[in-house]
Amino acid sequence: MQGSVSILNVSPEAAAMIASGGRISTMDGTAGEIYAKSLAAGQEKNEKLIGKVLSSGHTSVLEHCYVNLSFENVSVLAEQFLIEFRLASFTVKSRRYVDFSKAGYVSPAFADDAQRVVFENTAASLFRTYDALEAAGIPKEDARFVLPYCFCSNFFCSMNARELVHVMNELRYGRGKEIRELQELGESLFSQCEEKLPFLAVRKPGAYEKAPLPLRTGKLLEPEAQVTLLDGTQEPERLICRAAYLARGQQMPELTQREQTELLRALLQ
């Protein structure tokens, strides 16, 4: 099944609002007067100004525009990838209350037909198990645990335009570029912006082509200013180290303070 993403709504007079953010720091007049000037300026002039402001690196003006998206029949992988962007709001079709027996699933690319057949048979078997559990009276919120992780997800997502530019670039050129589904979602969003919101179609492929930094372990920086720590997590080093082991499916052994410090340093690098 092929997933998709659609831009449903954008803030009214988005270009005028963003352009007003660009004008207010350099123009006389009240905020209301500047917004009125932006409305009178028209789409073409506003988009030209937005391009100039963004090229100077002042991307915060995009936060005055809000965008609503719908993702349909994408994989749970895509859902989880997107939910990592915390400057966005999400409402996902609930696996606790909705029957997912006919949800369908997303298939990855396979090297040969034999792999594809094994995958499809396994997915079909898990959906049949889900059906059998529901038929036996098992609540949906318990039956859902046998669903294959490739089942289709549907959700709404809303974010400001600055975050949208970030998300599109992460999908198309960043962490999502190695996964065809994510790359196609990113390209779809770029295409829709190029058609409807050209001032948001800001592609940044070069930002993800940096060579890894040749970091070596150095001395810890000593604070130069006075600051008082009021409160914090108890045993933070140990907690972070445990999380690192948990992410690898391992139980943390007893670590010396030096071992914890070395692990923290490696994680930060």
N, C-alpha and C positions, 0 to 999 in steps of 0.2 A: 504494500500500500504506500502511495506517495503522499507525504505530508506537505503542508503549505503554511504560509504566514501571510496575513493581510493587514494593512494599515486601515483601521476602521474609522478613526476620528483624529482630528488634530485641533489644537486650540484655535478658536476663531481669530481671524486676522493675525495668524502666526508670524508672518514676515514683518508686519508692522510692529508687533510686540517685541520681537527680537531686535529689530532695527532701533526701536526706542531705547532699548538697553544699551545699544552702541552709541546713541546720540547723547544720552543724558549726561555722560561724563565730560562732554566737550561743548555742550550747547547751553545758552542761557534759557531761562524759562522754567516753569513748574513741570512736574512729571506729567500732569494732564495735558499741558500745552504741547509738550514734546510728543506725546502719543498722538495728539490731533495732527501735528505736522507730519508724523509718519504715515498716518492714514491718508492724508492729502498727497503725500509724495508718490504713492502708487507702488505696485508690486515690483516693477523693474528697478526703480531707484532703491527701494528697500533691499532687494536681493543683492544689488551691487555693493551697497554699504555693508551688508552682512558678510559678503565675501572678503571685503577689505578688513573688517574687524577680526574675522576668523584667521585670516592669513597672518595677522599680527600676534596670534596666540591667545586672544581674549575669548576663549570658548565658553566662559561662564554665562554670556548673554543667551546662549541656547537654552538655559535652564528655565527661561520664562515661557517656553513653549512645551506643551504636554501632548503626548502621543499615545493612543490606545491601539493595541495590536490583538489579533486573534491567531492562535496557533492551532491548526487542525490536523489530527491524525499523525503527529510527529512521535518519534520514539521517546521513551522515558529518559533515555540518555540526553536527548535534546532538552527535555523539561528540566532535568537536573542541572545541565550546563547553564541554562538561562537563569534559573533560580539563584545561582551564585551571585548574580548581579543585584546587590542589596539596595541600590537606589531605584528599585522598581517595585511595583505591586503586582501580585499574582492571585488569581482565583482559578483553581484547578478542578476539573470534574472529579468528584469524590469516588474513590474506590470502596468507600464504606457503605455508600447508599445506592450507587448506580450499578446495574447489571452489566458486567464487562464481557459476557460470553460471546458477543458479536462485535467486540471492539476492533478486531483485526490486529495485525502486527506489522512491524517494519523489518524487512530482510536486508542484511548487509550484502556486500558483493562477495561472491564465492569464486574460488579458483576453478572448480569443476562442478558438474551436475550432481555428483555423488554427495558432496558436502551440502549442497542446497537441499537435496532430498532428506538427508538426515536432520537438518535444521528444521525444515517444514514439518516433518513427521513428529519431531519432538515438541514443537510449538503446538501443533494440533492436539497432541496427547495431553498437554498441560491444560489446554482450554477444555477438553473433554472432562478432565478431572475436576476442573472448576465447576462445570455444569453438574457433574454428579454430586459434588458437595452441596451445591445450592438445592438440588432436587431432594437431597436427604435432610434438608432443613437447616443446614449450617448457615449462619448469618453471612452476608456478603463481606462484612469487615474481617471475617476469619477465612473465608474461602479465597479472598484476594491474594493470600500469601503463596498460592501455587501458580499464579499468573506468571508467564515468562516475562523477563525484563524488557522484551522487545515490543510489548503491547502498545497500542496507540494511545496517546494522551491528547486531550483537548483542554486548552486553558486560555484565559484572557490575561494580558500583561499590559501594564501602563507605566510609562516612565517619561522623564523630561527629555527633551531633544538632545541634550548633551550626552546623556547616558545612552540614548539610541545610537548616536554616532559611534560611541565606544563599543556597544554591543555588536553593531554591524561589522565593525572592523575586527573584533575578536572572532566572530563567526567566520568571516571570509578570509582573513589574513593571519589571525592570531592562533589561539589554542584550538580553534575549531577547524582549521584549514586541512588537517589530515583526515577528517571524517567527512565523507561526501555529503551526508545529509545536512550537517551543520553548515558546510561551505555553501550548499545550494540555498539554505534558508537565508544566509547572509547576502548572497547575490540577489535573491528575490527582494529582500528589503531595500537594497541599493537601487534596484530597478524601479521599485515603486516610488522611492524618494526622488530619483532622477525625473520621473514623470510628474509627480504631484508636489514635491517639496525639494526642488533642485538645490536650495541653499543648505540642505542637510546631507546631500550625497557627497560627503567628504571622505574620500578613500585615503587610507594611510598605510599602504603596503610596506613602505620602507621602515615604518616604526617597529616592525617585527623581524627585521633582517639583521639585527645587531649580533656581532660575534660575542660569544661568552667572555665575560671578564676573567682575566688570568689572576684570580684572587689567591692570595697566600694568607696564612694565619698571621695576624699581626697583634699588636698590643691593644687591649681594650682602652677606649677613650676615657679619659678622666673628665668629669663634668667641670666646666669653668664657672658656672653660675650657681648661686645658692637656690636650692629647691627643697621643699619639705614633702616627703611622701606621707600622706595622711592615712591611707589604707590600701590594701591590695590583696591579691589571691595568696592564700597560704601555700608555702612550698611551690612557688610558681615554676622553678626549674624542673622539679620532679614531675609536675603535672604536664608540662609541655613534652618532656621526654616520653612519658607514658602515652601521650597522644600520638607521638611519632611512631612508637612501636605498634599501637593499635591500628594505625593507618596501614601498616604492613601485615596485619593479622597475627601479630606476635604479642606474647606477654612479656612485659619488661623485666629483665633480670635485675638483681640488686646492682646499682651503679654507684661508683664512688663519686664524690663531688667533682673531681677532675674529669671523669668520664661524662658526667652530665654537661659540664661546661664545654667539652669538645663537641658533644652532640649538638648542643645549642648553637655553637659557632657554625657548624656544618649546615644546620637547618637555615640559619640566617643568610649564609652565603648562597 
